[in-house]
């Protein structure tokens, strides 16, 4: 499976953009600049939420126009404690709803989901996407719910 995926990325147009544009372009640079806003030497300052004025000032001094990492935004707007609890809740919710028996596969999928989410700038500016995702994971459906929908096979001419 890994060999097939490697072949598709390296030898087809599927991976052409990754190979030509490289992994670190101007868009990726903007996302990594968001980490400049947080002073990692003094994380105690981030235990509680910051006001919007403080966030704007910190962004100005770090020369970051827009923060495109929703984890950083959560740390600034909610504080480390609430952000940790929120991430723990989301992790447990997603882990519990994945229909695999293997614990390792579940951890891998949720970890990759969080990793992909950290690089997705649309989650930083629009929380509706994350809200819809949480709702879809929260809704409990029967396994055969799609099989019980009647399909009209008779067509009128």
C-alpha positions as CSV (number, residue, x, y, z in Angstrom):
1,X,0.0,0.0,0.0
2,X,2.8,2.4,0.9
3,X,4.6,1.5,-2.3
4,X,1.5,2.2,-4.4
5,X,1.0,5.6,-2.6
6,X,4.7,6.5,-3.2
7,X,4.4,5.6,-6.8
8,X,1.3,7.7,-7.3
9,X,2.9,10.7,-5.7
10,X,6.2,10.5,-7.4
11,X,5.3,9.3,-10.9
12,X,1.8,10.7,-11.7
13,X,0.3,14.2,-11.8
14,X,-1.2,13.5,-8.4
15,X,2.0,14.5,-6.7
16,X,3.3,16.9,-9.3
17,X,2.4,20.0,-7.3
18,X,4.2,18.7,-4.2
19,X,7.4,17.9,-6.2
20,X,7.4,21.2,-8.2
21,X,6.3,23.7,-5.6
22,X,8.2,22.1,-2.7
23,X,6.7,21.5,0.7
24,X,7.6,25.0,2.0
25,X,6.1,27.9,0.0
26,X,4.9,31.3,1.0
27,X,1.6,29.9,2.3
28,X,3.4,27.5,4.6
29,X,5.7,30.4,5.7
30,X,2.7,32.4,6.9
31,X,1.4,29.4,8.9
32,X,4.8,29.0,10.6
33,X,5.0,32.7,11.4
34,X,2.0,32.2,13.7
35,X,4.4,30.5,16.2
36,X,6.3,33.7,16.5
37,X,3.4,35.3,18.4
38,X,3.8,33.0,21.3
39,X,6.8,33.4,23.6
40,X,7.7,29.8,24.4
41,X,10.1,30.8,27.1
42,X,7.3,32.0,29.3
43,X,4.3,29.7,28.8
44,X,2.9,30.7,32.2
45,X,1.6,33.9,30.5
46,X,-0.7,31.8,28.3
47,X,-2.5,29.8,31.0
48,X,-5.5,32.2,30.7
49,X,-7.0,33.9,27.7
50,X,-5.7,37.1,26.2
51,X,-7.9,40.1,25.2
52,X,-8.2,40.9,21.5
53,X,-6.1,44.0,22.0
54,X,-3.3,41.9,23.5
55,X,-3.5,39.5,20.6
56,X,-3.3,42.3,18.1
57,X,-0.3,43.9,19.9
58,X,1.5,40.5,20.0
59,X,0.8,39.9,16.3
60,X,2.1,43.4,15.5
61,X,5.4,43.0,17.3
62,X,5.9,39.5,15.8
63,X,5.1,41.0,12.4
64,X,2.3,38.5,11.8
65,X,-0.6,39.9,9.8
66,X,-3.0,37.0,10.3
67,X,-2.7,33.9,12.5
68,X,-3.4,30.9,10.3
69,X,-3.1,28.2,12.9
70,X,-6.2,27.5,15.0
71,X,-4.2,25.9,17.8
72,X,-2.4,29.2,18.3
73,X,-5.6,31.1,18.1
74,X,-7.2,28.8,20.7
75,X,-4.2,29.2,23.0
76,X,-4.5,33.0,22.8
77,X,-8.3,33.3,23.0
78,X,-9.0,30.5,25.5
79,X,-5.7,30.0,27.3
80,X,-3.6,26.8,27.6
81,X,-5.9,25.2,30.2
82,X,-9.1,25.5,28.2
83,X,-7.3,24.7,24.9
84,X,-5.9,21.5,26.5
85,X,-9.3,20.4,27.8
86,X,-11.0,21.2,24.4
87,X,-8.3,19.2,22.5
88,X,-8.7,16.4,25.0
89,X,-12.4,16.3,24.5
90,X,-12.1,16.4,20.7
91,X,-9.5,13.7,20.7
92,X,-11.7,11.4,22.9
93,X,-14.8,12.2,20.8
94,X,-13.1,11.4,17.5
95,X,-11.3,8.3,19.0
96,X,-14.6,6.9,20.3
97,X,-16.4,7.4,17.0
98,X,-13.9,5.8,14.6
99,X,-15.3,2.4,13.7
100,X,-12.0,0.4,13.9
101,X,-11.2,-2.2,16.5
102,X,-7.5,-1.5,16.5
103,X,-6.5,1.1,19.1
104,X,-3.3,1.9,17.3
105,X,-5.2,2.7,14.0
106,X,-7.6,4.9,16.0
107,X,-4.8,6.9,17.6
108,X,-3.0,7.2,14.2
109,X,-6.2,8.5,12.4
110,X,-7.0,11.0,15.1
111,X,-3.3,12.2,15.3
112,X,-3.2,12.6,11.5
113,X,-6.5,14.5,11.7
114,X,-5.1,16.9,14.2
115,X,-1.9,17.3,12.2
116,X,-3.8,18.1,9.1
117,X,-6.0,20.5,11.0
118,X,-3.0,22.3,12.3
119,X,-1.9,23.0,8.7
120,X,-5.4,24.0,7.5
121,X,-5.8,27.8,7.4
122,X,-9.5,27.7,6.9
123,X,-10.0,26.3,10.4
124,X,-8.2,29.3,11.8
125,X,-10.5,31.8,10.2
126,X,-13.8,29.9,10.1
127,X,-14.8,27.7,13.1
128,X,-18.0,26.5,11.3
129,X,-16.0,23.8,9.6
130,X,-14.8,22.4,12.9
131,X,-18.2,22.7,14.4
132,X,-19.8,20.7,11.5
133,X,-17.1,18.1,11.9
134,X,-17.8,17.7,15.6
135,X,-21.6,17.5,15.0
136,X,-21.1,14.8,12.4
137,X,-18.9,12.8,14.8
138,X,-21.5,13.3,17.6
139,X,-24.5,12.1,15.7
140,X,-25.2,8.5,16.3
141,X,-26.5,6.6,13.2
142,X,-27.6,3.1,12.8
143,X,-25.3,1.0,10.6
144,X,-28.1,0.3,8.0
145,X,-29.6,3.8,7.9
146,X,-28.5,4.3,4.3
147,X,-29.9,0.9,3.3
148,X,-33.4,1.7,4.6
149,X,-33.9,4.8,2.3
150,X,-36.4,3.8,-0.4
151,X,-35.1,4.4,-3.9
152,X,-37.7,5.1,-6.6
153,X,-36.8,2.8,-9.5
154,X,-39.8,3.7,-11.6
155,X,-39.3,6.7,-13.8
156,X,-42.1,8.5,-15.6
157,X,-41.5,9.3,-19.2
